[in-house]
Amino acid sequence: MARCFITRELPGPALDRLRVAHEVEVWPERVPPPRAELERGAAAAEGLLSLLTDSVDAELIAAAPRLLAISNYAVGTDNVDVDAATARGIPVGNTPDVLTDSTADLAVALMLAGARRLAEGERSVRAGEWRTWEPARMLGRDLNRATVGIVGAGRIGRTVARRLEGFECRVMLAGRGDRAALEVLLSESDFVTIHCPLTPETRGLIGAAELGAMKRTAWLVNTARGPIVDHVALERALREGRIAGAAVDVTDPEPLPADHPLLTAANLLVVPHIGSATHRTREAMAEIAVDNLLAALAGERMPHCVNPEVYE
């Protein structure tokens, strides 16, 4: 029986399966474990089940001599030093595929909510400002027959494209390394939605120049990772009216402090990283994360391993 440290309680029954086979400690708070607690838990564990809010860096891995497996409750592993884990022969697992549909749904929802000013309208009603129907009040933008630029041509990006067929949109795709396609996409799109992973190449991919290349009537949507967008440049672009607005599920830093300048910008809709937040998706992610950990601790190959070279 191995010892496992889980950095947060997970939805659904998946952790019960882990408890049957191994000794399990779950960090009990809603917020991530402080660094000292993360180090303590990892140091005593053979299995670590982390969230994207946990920094599983080289220092943490080096201080966990018993660690045999890392299972990350996310598609991305940018919070894990995969190279350091690989050097130790530690497999790193992720939870791919299951959140594609829910994230694609949210991306389309953010396009609609931002362009149709839903948050602004809801606040207006609650504040008692809606007194009569007016022909020119709360005018927004149509998603129907709009040009939508999708940055990132992977599973989620292509699923968003299929959703947009029902809106009769013109869809433009740009892979994360296709700079020429990105430049055309930015200049022609009514909505730009980001669906690429966070890598050294995509960090700051959308900065001042890219925002300046967008239409003044265009909306930026981000459900990928916050650091892909330069938030200083985004705040300036919104304040100066260089783009019509932004609707984001991810930020940098995350969460944004209440006094962050971006939150004072006009035409900004921010939601708290809920791209995968459906009962079905989050429970499926938990099942996969536990499957990864159970397999590795049994000496078997992880079903979803991002560094399969550890098995070679």
ROGUVO-310799 format. One record per residue (C-alpha): x, y negated, z negated; residue in one letter. Coordinates in steps of 0.5 Angstrom, whole numbers, plus 2048, in hexadecimal, padded with zeros to 3 digits. Example, Ala and Ser with C-alpha at 12.3 -4.5 7.8 and 13.67 -1.06 7.14 Angstrom:
<sites>
8198097F0A 81B8027F2S 
</sites>
This chain:
<sites>
800800800M 8037F9802A 8027F27FFR 7FE7ED804C 7FE7E6803F 7F87E3806I 7F87DB806T 7F07DA806R 7EA7DE805E 7E77E080CL 7E07E180FP 7DD7E880FG 7DF7EE80CP 7E67EF810A 7EA7EE809L 7E67F4806D 7E97F980BR 7F07F6809L 7EF7F6802R 7ED7FE802V 7F47FF805A 7F87FA802H 7F97F57FCE 7F67EF7FEV 7F77E87FBE 7F37E27FEV 7F47DB7FDW 7EE7D97FAP 7EE7D17FBE 7EA7CE801R 7F17CA803V 7F77CE805P 7FC7D0800P 8017CB7FEP 8087CD801R 80A7D07FAA 8047D47FAE 8057D6801L 80C7D8800E 80B7DC7F9R 8057E07FDG 80A7E1803A 8107E37FFA 80C7E97FBA 8087EB801A 8097F1807E 8047EE80BG 8027E680CL 7FB7E480FL 7FC7DD810S 7F87D7813L 7FA7D2818L 7FA7CD812T 8007D180FD 8077D0811S 80A7D6812V 8117D4814D 8187D7814A 8197D580DE 8137D880AL 8147DE80EI 81C7DF80BA 8197DE804A 8147E4805A 8197EA805P 8137EF805R 80F7EC80BL 80E7F1810L 8087EE814A 8057E7815I 7FE7E7818S 7FB7E081AN 7F47DE819Y 7F47DA820A 7F67DB827V 7FB7D6827G 8027D8823T 8057D1823D 8057D181BN 8097D781BV 8117D781DD 8107DD821V 8177DD823D 8197DE81CA 8147E381BA 8177E7821T 81E7E781EA 81B7EA818R 8187EF81CG 8117ED819I 80B7ED81EP 8077E781FV 7FF7E8820G 7FA7E3823N 7F37E4824T 7F27E382CP 7EC7E3830D 7E67E382BV 7E67DB82AL 7E67D9832T 7DE7D9832D 7DD7D582CS 7E37D082ET 7E07CF835A 7D97CE832D 7DC7C882DL 7E07C5833A 7DA7C4837V 7D67C2831A 7DB7BC82FL 7DB7BA837M 7D37B9836L 7D37B682FA 7D97B1830G 7D67AF837A 7CF7AF835R 7D17AB82ER 7CD7B082AL 7D17AF823A 7D07A7824E 7C97A8826G 7C87AC820E 7CB7A781BR 7C77A281ES 7C07A681CV 7C37A7815R 7C57A0814A 7BE79D816G 7C079A81DE 7BC79D822W 7B6799822R 7B379A829T 7B579D82FW 7B9799834E 7BB79A83BP 7C279883AA 7C379B833R 7C87A1832M 7CA7A2839L 7CF7A783AG 7D27AB840R 7D07B1843D 7D37B8843L 7CF7BB849N 7D37BA84FR 7D97B784CA 7E07B884ET 7E37BC848V 7EB7BD847G 7ED7C3843I 7F47C3841V 7F67CB840G 7F47D0844A 7F37D683FG 7ED7DA83DR 7EA7D4839I 7EB7CF83FG 7E87D3844R 7E27D583FT 7E17CE83FV 7E17CD846A 7DC7D3847R 7D77CF842R 7D87C9846L 7D57CC84CE 7CE7CB849G 7CF7C4849F 7D17C4850E 7D87C184EC 7DE7C0853R 7E47C384FV 7EB7C284FM 7F07C784CL 7F77C584AA 7FC7CA847G 8007C8841R 8067C8846G 8037C584CD 8057BD84BR 8037BB852A 7FC7BF851A 7FB7BB84AL 7FC7B484DE 7F77B5852V 7F27B884DL 7F37B2849L 7F27AD84ES 7EB7B0851E 7E87B384BS 7E27B1847D 7E47B5841F 7EA7B883FV 7EA7BE83BT 7F07C2838I 7F17C9837H 7F97CB837C 7FD7CE832P 8017C982DL 8087CA830T 80F7C6830P 80D7C4837E 8057C2836T 8077BE82FR 8057B7831G 8037B9838L 7FD7B4838I 8017AE836G 8007A6838A 8027A783FA 7FD7AD840E 7F77A983CL 7F97A3840G 7F87A7847A 7F17A9845M 7EB7A6847K 7E87A0842R 7E17A4842T 7E47AB841A 7E47AF83AW 7EA7B3837L 7E87BA834V 7ED7BE830N 7EB7C482DT 7F27C782DA 7F77C5828R 7F87BD826G 7FF7BC827P 7FE7BD82FI 7FB7B682FV 7FF7B082CD 7FA7AD827H 7FE7A7827V 7FD7A682EA 7F67A882EL 7F47A3828E 7F779E82CR 7F37A0833A 7EC7A082FL 7ED79A82CR 7EF796832E 7EA79A836G 7EF79D83BR 7EA7A383BI 7E37A4839A 7E47A8833G 7E67AF830A 7E37B582DA 7E87B9829V 7E87BF825D 7EF7BF823V 7F47BA820T 7FB7B881FD 7FB7B8819P 7F67BD817E 7F27BB813P 7F27B4815L 7F37AF80EP 7ED7AB80DA 7F17A580ED 7F47A7815H 7F47A281AP 7F17A681FL 7EA7A781BL 7E979F81CT 7E97A0824A 7E379F827A 7E07A582BN 7E37AA828L 7DF7B0825L 7E37B5821V 7E17BC81EV 7E57C0819P 7E87C681DH 7E27CA81FI 7E37CC825G 7E37D4823S 7DE7D281DA 7D87D781FT 7D77DD81AH 7D87E2820R 7DF7DF822T 7E27DE81BR 7E07E5819E 7E37E881FA 7E97E481EM 7E97E7817A 7E97EE819E 7EE7ED81EI 7F37EA819A 7F27F0815V 7F37F581AD 7F97F281CN 7FC7F2814L 7F97F9813L 7FC7FC819A 8037F8818A 8037FB811L 802802813A 808802817G 80480181EE 8047FC823R 7FF7F6822M 7F97F5827P 7FB7EE828H 8027EC827C 8057E682AV 80C7E9829N 80C7F082CP 8147F082DE 8147F2826V 8127F9828Y 8177FA82DE 
</sites>
